[in-house]
Amino acid sequence: MARLNLLEETRYEKLPVTIYPDEHIASKKVAARIANLIREKQENNQPAVLGLATGQTPVGVYAELVRLHREEGLSFKNVVTFNLDEYYPMKPESAQSYVTFMNEHLFNHVDINRANVHIPDGTLSLDEIPAYCIEYERKISSYGGLDLQILGIGRTGHIGFNEPGSAPNSGTRLVTLDDLTRRDASRDFGGKANVPTKAITMGIGTIFKAREIILMAWNQKKAPIIRKAVEGEISSEVPATYLQLSDKVEFVIDTDAASELTRFKTPWLVKDCTWTDYLIRKAVIWLAQHTGKPILKLTEEDYNNNGMAQLATEKGPVYDINIRIFNEIQHTITGWPGGKPNADDSQRPERAVPAHKRVVIFSPHPDDDVISMGGTFIRLADQGHDVHVAYQTSGNTAVWDDDALRFVEFAIDFGKSQQLDTKQLENLYGNMRNFVAAKQPNQPDPKEILTVKGLIRKGEAIAGARFAGLPDDHIHFMDLPFYDRGKVQKNPVGEDDILQTMELLRSIKPHQVFAAGDFADPHGTHKICFDIVLKALQRLKATDDWVKDCWLWLYRGAWHEFEVYEIEMAVPLSPSEVERKRLAIFKHQSQKDRPVFPGDDAREFWVRAEDRTRETAHIYDELGLAEYEAMEAFIRYSF
Ligand code: F6R
């Protein structure tokens, strides 16, 4: 059932894709479609049979449905639901079950008849499952089949829990979860080891029978898998590609999730473009990387053979374009991240004046400063700038329990060695030890354990910042309140976080602010920390004169680096600076060897940092620029 695609721009896309500016707008649109379906069925006295998904993606849709119920009288009396999946084994009352999820996000807040709700049962014995699955399918059919199925997509390309290898005609069944899926779920479960290895899921064949299918995806994290699902060959390796065979599917995604699609990533391959400076830079770098040539060796033929003939004719000759872009990239490189004193700064990323700048480096967790921009941090201090570092959160969730105990033991032993009274401390220690011995996965720590964990990280951060050359009074621990609130509530940012940040900024009046610019994980601490800095600066701008001279630079945290065409300042590191940076990272002992939240990447933080900065230097080298050992990259953010 190949789809006829009449538009040049979307000719690589094998199914219909609707793109909205952000997930909020998109979620409202999807919710409105669901609401229309429910009302239409109500008018005809029919049930509306919905296939539902869990996970982060549909949360906004459910919130909007709840709003429509509360404020606009949308009734769910005629709604029958079938959820895609449930972990196995899983008790319905446990915090991570999809039953709990659905109750919290939807069912507890609307007038649905509970008898109409169906979620696969994670409590069955293994031999009960096959018959249960057949019955699940039969029940769906007994209501006349699903009117609408909504889907998210996993980074493995799974829909429901149909992992790579699933057959296109598969039915509801017990499956084994992919390792990547379990890693993605590990935060909810307090470690991957606690994530069930199996799940009961509707099959791809079951999903296909729905009369309408909407797959949603938000944010950059999903962009690579969306590209594969939309433009890739149909294959069991990416189960979502099977949806290309359906003529009733639509992908509803936001611009970030769409960013890897050909029409955005390399638009010159699919249409005539308006050649802005930014797009030219992006295209020329792409052409150099695609052909494996340095920029200055790109020829007219390279342009013509790779969809860039329009650029060559409109803005050529190509050698002039090459030189222009080469120079632009050349000018991003500077060994003077705080500006070079007494130098012509017209082609430099930073201003020469004032020669000595006041600088604030915001670090979401206590080690992001040295991991992500340690070389630049050290340079700024070495070059005599007035550098402050502000640790935005305590990072207390990421310390092992046994480390916390060990430090209290140390405090007791030290107290005893000085003949101090340590009785109270010993009592506290006894309680802490008992708690840790009986601790359940993901169980929140009591206050005193959190305090010890925070203090461990504080000591490490002080050691790291001192090593980078800062005096103690330039090291600030903000302990922003949202961080602890975030452990119990969903939208934790408060006025107090912003005011505290404004106060710190006001006391320093920086010329430069560095902040972690990680937008791929919108619910992550880094993004929240960035939003707080941005809001603080925006508010100060209205009242404080110094803000006019304050530039905001973004660095990237533990995830991927900026794209080369985005980089506005690249600070090269010599081999010995790479080594100094490594030693600064080593001060964070609690994060070495085996961090509590390693994320997707098994490498230690210092290895990740070195690999990434070497890779940036290597890309510059391959584009034909000078060859450096490593480079830290920044972009400037206008606010
Ligand atoms: C959930 C489900 C999964 C998720 C997918 C994306 O019921 O079946 O396929 O839709 O893993 O998860 P999020 O939305 O959390 O990124």
Boltz pocket constraint, residues with backbone or C-beta under 6 A from the ligand:
constraints:
  - pocket:
      binder: B
      contacts: [[A, 52], [A, 53], [A, 54], [A, 55], [A, 56], [A, 57], [A, 58], [A, 84], [A, 85], [A, 151], [A, 152], [A, 153], [A, 154], [A, 155], [A, 158], [A, 159], [A, 160], [A, 161]]
      max_distance: 6.0
